[in-house]
Structures are given as C-alpha cells and as structure tokens.
C-alpha cells in the first residue's frame, strides 16, 4: 500500500504524525498523481477541506494525527472482533510468548492468525494450475503485522498488547474504552450500561446466529473474574491526555504523554491504595474521575471511512448541482 509506505517513511517512533504532514502526503499523492494506481477515485477527488476533516477524525489533539488508527480504518472492511475474540487472541499470544516479553515474531504471529482465521484459507497443491484467487484475508493479517511491528528490530517484533488495544477501537468510543480495559486486564470488563446494544460498523453486515451468540456467552465465562489493574496498566490504556496543571480543564489539552500520572496516583490513594498497589477494576470504575475520563476519551473511536467518503461525495454532488443550476440561469 503506497499510502502506508508514505506515512511510515514520514513517521516518528510513535503512532503519531503532524496533522499538516499527514495532509501534505495526501496533497502530494493527489496533485502529483502518485496515488492514481493505489487510491480509489473518490480519494483522488478529495479537496483540502476534505483532507482537513479526514485528518481531524483521526487526531488526538489539534496537532497530531494517529496514522496507525487511520490505516486500520482505511483497511476496512474487516471483522470487528468481540471482546471474547480479543481476549482469546491475547491469551494465544501469551501462550507462545513463553518468556513473557510482550513481543512475538512474525512466525508466531502468523500461528495465532488473529480472529480472522477460518475456513477461508486457500489450499495450495502442486497440481494446482489455475491462478490463485486474491486472498484478502491472509493479506490483511500480514498487513496488520507490518502496521504494528517494530521493523527496526531483526527480526521484526510485534507488541501484541499494543496491537490489540488498537483493535479495541469501536464506532462508540465509550465501548472502545471498556474493550481496551478488558485487554489490559485480561478480564472481560462489562460496561455499566449492559442493556445498550452492540454497535458495529453497519456496512460490514455481520450477522450472528443464535448458536454463535450462545457460544460467545459461554466463552465469556472463561474471562470473568474480579480483574485488578495497576497505575502502569491504566496509563497504557489512557496513553495520552490530561491538562498538566488545571484539574478543572483536565481533558482539554491531551498533549503530553503520561500527563495522567498525578491524577491516577491521587485517584488510587483516594480509593484506599496508599502504596499504589493494583485495585479491582470494579472499584476503579466507581471513581468520578475515571467516569468522566471514559465518557470524554476519544482515542478508541474508530471512524467509518466509507461513511466519511459518502458524505464527501454528497457534498461534491450538491456543489455540482448548484453549479449546473447557475449555468442554466
């Protein structure tokens, strides 16, 4: 994917890129026609205002865009994993990571195969003479490794927890936070509003039959428990954000990584953990600070790229009609 290579060539050692730089990459690809062979026509017709809106949809503040979250959304459609599938994948990685390093090579990564593996694999035999069909599923799995792995290592290594935290992203950002907390603790953390329906990306058309739902409910039992969480783990979930000084404006300026430190430390002490030992997640969720943070945190929102371009096309169509009407007059 040319766009992915362009962004990776311009990235720092984080998942963030300057918003202006992100927009400039697109402008170069469109104006210099560099994206003609890899971008859909709708992307080649994007104007500067459209690009600014696109960058803002994946930005954590006014200056930085999360390019990994963008490429993850751009790779849609793919099966949005359930919490149970995320936890199953996490435990599969941990079972291969016998050293407990938190990293796996591509060989071990492919063994796990994420939740996308199924009966879709194409069997290859020596007698096969027909051209093989495009195996999008396998290419997606490989793409996700290249997206999240540290390719500067030899061999490249993937932080599987960091990757799964990205896959916790959801069209509903609050749901995304609860999914991320589940991954961070290895325990199914239920959202307080359990009666709310699961909101998936509508264009994926994922249907679950009754048998699948019953199976999922049984599997959830394998990941239930009290669930405890440390300050360090909480910082991995909420990896940026917080005003440095003003408590009353603490969610308005997410610019400094680790700036939640003092708020989390104070919260743990208020909840009775004077020495900052891990506390039950159920207790953590009762604190007003964490409730406010969950309801305002946007980094686990995964925008629907298809809907974004539909709105852009509608806007262009509206402009075209107005121009045509003016010409007739």
C-alpha positions in Angstrom: 0.0 0.0 0.0 1.7 3.1 -1.3 -0.1 5.4 1.2 1.0 3.2 4.1 4.7 3.4 2.9 4.4 7.2 2.5 3.2 7.6 6.1 5.7 5.2 7.6 8.5 6.9 5.8 7.5 10.2 7.4 6.6 8.8 10.9 8.5 9.3 14.1 9.0 6.5 16.7 5.3 6.8 17.7 1.9 6.2 16.2 1.5 10.0 15.6 2.4 12.3 12.8 1.9 16.0 12.5 -1.5 16.7 11.1 0.0 19.1 8.5 2.4 16.4 7.4 -0.4 13.9 7.1 -2.4 16.3 4.9 0.7 17.1 2.8 1.2 13.4 2.0 -2.3 13.2 0.5 -1.9 16.5 -1.4 1.3 15.2 -3.0 -0.3 11.9 -3.9 -3.3 13.7 -5.5 -1.7 16.7 -7.2 1.3 14.7 -8.4 -0.9 11.8 -9.4 1.2 9.4 -7.2 -1.9 7.7 -5.9 -3.6 7.0 -9.2 -2.8 3.3 -9.1 -3.5 2.7 -5.4 -6.2 5.1 -4.3 -9.9 4.8 -5.2 -11.2 7.6 -7.4 -13.1 9.1 -4.5 -9.8 9.6 -2.7 -8.2 11.3 -5.7 -11.0 13.8 -5.7 -10.5 14.9 -2.1 -10.1 18.7 -1.7 -8.1 20.4 1.1 -11.2 20.9 3.3 -12.0 17.2 3.0 -8.4 16.2 3.9 -8.5 18.5 6.9 -11.7 16.8 8.1 -10.2 13.4 7.5 -7.1 14.3 9.5 -9.2 15.7 12.3 -11.2 12.5 12.5 -8.0 10.6 13.5 -6.4 13.3 15.5 -5.7 13.2 19.3 -5.4 17.0 19.5 -5.1 19.9 17.2 -1.6 19.0 16.0 -1.2 15.2 15.9 -2.9 12.5 13.8 -2.8 8.8 14.7 -1.6 7.3 11.4 -2.0 3.7 12.6 -5.6 4.3 13.5 -6.2 5.8 10.1 -4.6 2.9 8.2 -6.6 0.5 10.4 -9.8 2.2 9.4 -8.7 2.5 5.7 -8.2 -1.3 5.6 -12.0 -1.8 6.2 -14.0 -3.9 5.8 -12.7 -6.5 8.3 -14.4 -8.4 11.0 -14.8 -6.3 14.1 -13.7 -8.6 17.0 -15.8 -9.2 20.0 -14.3 -8.8 23.5 -14.1 -12.5 23.8 -12.2 -12.8 20.5 -9.8 -10.1 21.6 -9.2 -12.0 24.9 -8.8 -15.3 23.1 -6.2 -13.8 20.8 -4.4 -12.2 23.7 -4.1 -15.5 25.6 -3.0 -17.2 22.4 -0.1 -14.8 22.0 0.8 -15.2 25.7 0.9 -18.9 25.4 3.5 -18.6 22.6 5.4 -15.8 24.4 6.9 -18.2 27.0 9.4 -15.6 28.1 6.7 -13.1 28.8 8.4 -10.4 26.8 5.2 -8.9 25.4 6.5 -9.4 21.8 6.2 -12.0 19.1 8.0 -12.6 15.8 6.0 -12.7 12.5 6.3 -16.5 12.6 4.5 -16.8 15.9 2.1 -14.0 14.9 1.0 -16.0 11.8 0.5 -19.1 14.0 -2.1 -17.2 16.1 -3.7 -15.8 12.9 -5.9 -13.3 14.9 -9.7 -13.9 14.9 -9.8 -13.6 11.1 -8.7 -17.2 10.5 -11.4 -19.6 9.5 -12.3 -21.9 6.6 -11.3 -19.1 4.1 -7.8 -20.4 3.7 -6.9 -21.4 0.2 -5.4 -24.9 -0.1 -2.4 -24.9 -2.4 -1.3 -28.1 -4.0 1.5 -28.9 -6.5 -1.1 -29.9 -9.1 -2.8 -26.5 -8.9 -2.6 -25.0 -12.4 -5.3 -22.3 -12.1 -4.3 -18.8 -10.9 -5.0 -18.5 -7.2 -7.7 -16.0 -6.2 -6.8 -12.9 -4.3 -6.6 -14.0 -0.6 -7.6 -10.7 1.0 -7.9 -12.3 4.5 -4.3 -13.5 4.5 -3.0 -10.3 3.1 -4.9 -8.4 5.8 -3.3 -10.4 8.5 0.1 -9.8 7.1 -0.7 -6.1 6.7 -1.6 -5.8 10.3 1.7 -7.2 11.3 3.6 -4.7 9.2 1.4 -1.9 10.6 2.1 -2.6 14.2 5.5 -4.4 14.3 8.8 -2.7 15.1 10.5 -3.3 11.8 13.8 -1.8 13.0 14.3 -5.0 15.1 15.9 -8.0 13.5 13.7 -10.0 13.2 10.8 -7.5 13.4 8.9 -7.8 16.7 5.2 -7.0 17.4 3.9 -5.8 20.7 0.7 -7.8 20.7 -1.0 -6.0 23.6 -0.4 -2.6 21.8 -1.9 -4.0 18.6 -4.9 -5.4 20.4 -5.5 -2.1 22.1 -5.9 -0.6 18.6 -8.4 -3.3 17.7 -10.3 -2.4 20.8 -11.3 0.7 18.9 -15.0 1.0 18.2 -17.6 3.2 16.5 -18.7 4.0 20.0 -15.6 5.4 21.9 -17.0 4.6 25.3 -17.4 1.0 24.2 -13.9 1.1 22.9 -12.5 2.1 26.3 -14.2 -0.8 28.0 -12.8 -3.1 25.4 -9.4 -1.7 26.0 -9.7 -2.2 29.7 -10.6 -5.8 29.1 -7.5 -6.3 27.0 -5.3 -4.5 29.6 -6.5 -6.7 32.4 -7.1 -9.9 30.5 -10.6 -10.0 32.0 -14.0 -9.2 30.5 -14.8 -5.7 31.9 -18.5 -5.2 31.4 -19.9 -1.8 30.6 -22.2 -0.4 33.1 -24.9 0.1 30.5 -25.0 -3.6 29.6 -28.5 -3.1 28.2 -27.1 -1.0 25.4 -27.0 -2.8 22.0 -23.6 -3.7 20.4 -22.9 -1.1 17.7 -20.8 -2.5 14.9 -19.9 -0.9 11.6 -23.1 -1.1 9.6 -21.5 -1.7 6.2 -19.8 -4.9 7.4 -23.2 -6.7 7.5 -22.1 -9.1 10.2 -24.9 -11.5 11.2 -24.6 -13.7 14.3 -26.9 -16.6 14.6 -28.3 -17.8 17.9 -25.8 -20.6 18.2 -22.9 -18.2 17.8 -24.3 -15.9 20.4 -24.8 -18.7 22.9 -21.3 -19.9 22.3 -20.0 -16.4 22.9 -21.8 -16.2 26.2 -20.3 -19.4 27.4 -16.8 -18.3 26.3 -17.2 -15.0 28.2 -17.3 -17.1 31.4 -13.7 -18.1 30.8 -12.6 -14.4 31.2 -14.7 -13.3 34.1 -13.2 -12.5 37.5 -12.6 -9.7 39.8 -10.0 -8.1 37.5 -7.4 -5.8 39.0 -5.5 -3.0 37.4 -2.3 -1.1 38.2 -1.4 2.5 37.6 1.1 1.4 34.9 -1.6 -0.6 33.1 -4.1 2.2 33.3 -1.5 4.5 31.7 -1.2 2.0 28.8 -4.9 2.3 28.2 -5.1 6.1 28.5 -1.7 6.7 27.0 -2.0 10.4 26.3 -4.1 13.2 27.6 -4.8 15.4 30.6 -4.0 19.0 31.3 -0.7 19.3 33.1 -2.0 21.7 35.8 -5.6 22.6 35.7 -7.9 19.9 37.2 -11.0 21.7 36.1 -9.8 21.6 32.5 -8.0 18.2 32.6 -9.4 16.7 29.4 -9.0 19.7 27.1 -5.3 19.5 26.3 -4.1 16.0 25.6 -0.6 16.8 24.5 1.8 15.3 27.0 2.2 11.5 27.2 2.0 10.4 30.8 0.3 13.6 32.0 -2.4 11.5 33.7 0.2 10.2 36.1 -0.6 12.6 39.0 -4.3 12.2 38.5 -4.2 8.4 38.6 -1.9 8.4 41.6 -4.2 10.7 43.5 -7.2 8.6 42.5 -5.6 5.3 43.7 -4.8 6.9 47.0 -8.4 8.2 47.3 -9.6 4.6 46.7 -7.5 3.3 49.5 -4.4 2.2 47.7 -1.9 4.3 49.6 1.1 2.4 48.2 -0.4 2.3 44.7 -0.9 -1.5 44.7 -3.3 -2.7 41.9 -7.0 -2.3 42.7 -10.2 -4.0 41.5 -11.5 -2.6 38.2 -15.0 -2.5 39.7 -13.7 -0.2 42.4 -11.8 2.0 39.9 -15.0 2.5 37.8 -16.8 4.0 40.7 -14.5 7.0 40.9 -15.8 10.2 39.4 -12.5 11.0 37.6 -12.4 7.7 35.7 -16.1 8.0 34.9 -15.5 11.5 33.4 -12.4 10.3 31.5 -14.2 7.3 30.0 -17.1 9.4 28.8 -14.8 12.0 27.2 -11.9 9.9 25.8 -11.9 9.7 22.0 -8.8 7.7 21.2 -10.8 4.4 21.0 -13.2 5.8 18.4 -12.7 4.2 15.0 -14.4 6.3 12.3 -16.1 4.6 9.4 -14.1 5.6 6.3 -16.9 4.6 4.0 -19.4 6.9 5.7 -16.8 9.7 5.5 -16.4 9.4 1.8 -20.1 9.1 1.2 -20.5 12.5 2.9 -17.7 13.9 0.8 -19.3 12.6 -2.4 -22.7 14.0 -1.3 -21.1 17.4 -0.7 -19.4 17.3 -4.1 -22.7 16.3 -5.8 -24.5 19.2 -4.1 -21.9 21.7 -5.3 -22.2 20.2 -8.9 -26.0 20.6 -8.9 -25.8 24.2 -7.8 -23.2 24.9 -10.5 -25.4 23.3 -13.1 -28.4 25.3 -12.0 -26.4 28.5 -12.1 -25.3 27.7 -15.7 -28.9 27.1 -16.8 -29.9 30.5 -15.4 
